[in-house]
Amino acid sequence: MPPVSDQANAFYRDNAAAYANRERKAPTARLDRFLARLTSGARILELGCGGGQDSAYMLSRGFDVTPTDGSPELAAEAERLLGRQVEVVRFEEIGWHDAFDAVWAEACLLHVPRAELAGVLARILRALRGGGILHASFKAGNGEGRDRFGRYYNYPSRDWLMPLFEKNGWANVDILEADGGGYDSEPTRWLHVSAAKPISVEQQ
């Protein structure tokens, strides 16, 4: 059986157009709270940009956005919306260092196998400048599993996720819980994580 990340990518490869062009609006309330913490023109990395709606909103607000997705097919769909290049970057390939003021990871890190999530969070931490912030959202649960489309999810609880961030170098970790839905149309409990990269002594 292929790795779980490859299985998720297979779903997005085979359903890229339908997924990217479904009726979905950018989560403007969450985006506005996120963007309000940044200075004008701040540099933002979006992971798992999907159809590109969130990047489009951030770009419209004047921010310097680098949209990425692990699926070449979804990246191509986002390029059609955004009119700019979308880099194909899998989570384990994140290689930037001190390059961004913020990372927006809406409903994408939830596909990272639990055993690999700490390593991916370390890569995201390195990509941020000191004081940089992260938004990430997860579908809540109590163990790994799959949805009806066969997509893998890490399904963390708040009590599992909080120490994972805190033990791996993140500061100001806060988790907001909210009810919502998703592509599978199932009622979903969401965990919205806000965290920051500590400012080093040299930067103070």
Phi, psi and omega in degrees: 000134181293160177304153184299326179295324178291325179293319177296317179297327178297321177299312183290331175295314186281341185234023188303311184295314180295319182291314184290329186256011175295164180286098180221128176260148176300143179284078191298326180296314178293318179299318181296320177296320179295311183291332180295342180272357185249156175280159181304132178077012181303152183268123185238133171260124171258125175262142178058054188289347178058233181284352174095005185296321182290318177298320179301319180294316181293322176297321180294339178269004174090015180269155180270098190252133171251101180277138178220158172207150179281347181259119177302325182291318177291322177301320179295322177295317179295323178300323179295323178286317189273336183069027178210166183293140173242119183286141175269108183223118173278157185303320182286356179256001181299118188232007179290154177228122176049045188251340189233151175274341182199155175232128177252117184229069182281119172052046177227319179293348177294348177266356181283126177307141183308319182294342183254353188294320179300319179294321178293319178297326176295321178294321178294319179301316179295327182290338182274150168282161178303132183086354180293156186242155178234137164244130176217144180232144184227151169277125185287151177182194181230024178167158182298150179188188181228153175269185185289350175266000180086005180284134177286141173227144177278344174039065180277159167266165176300319182291336176278322187283319184303307179294333177300316177292312186295325181281350183245030167095001182273149179241165176051044183282127177223141180234119177258129179260140180207149176271144180193209181218195180196192183298332181277000178064018179266144174302134188225135170267120183257144172247114180257112185262132171242130181209166183222154172275127180302149175275126182288163179301322182297331184273346184281000000 
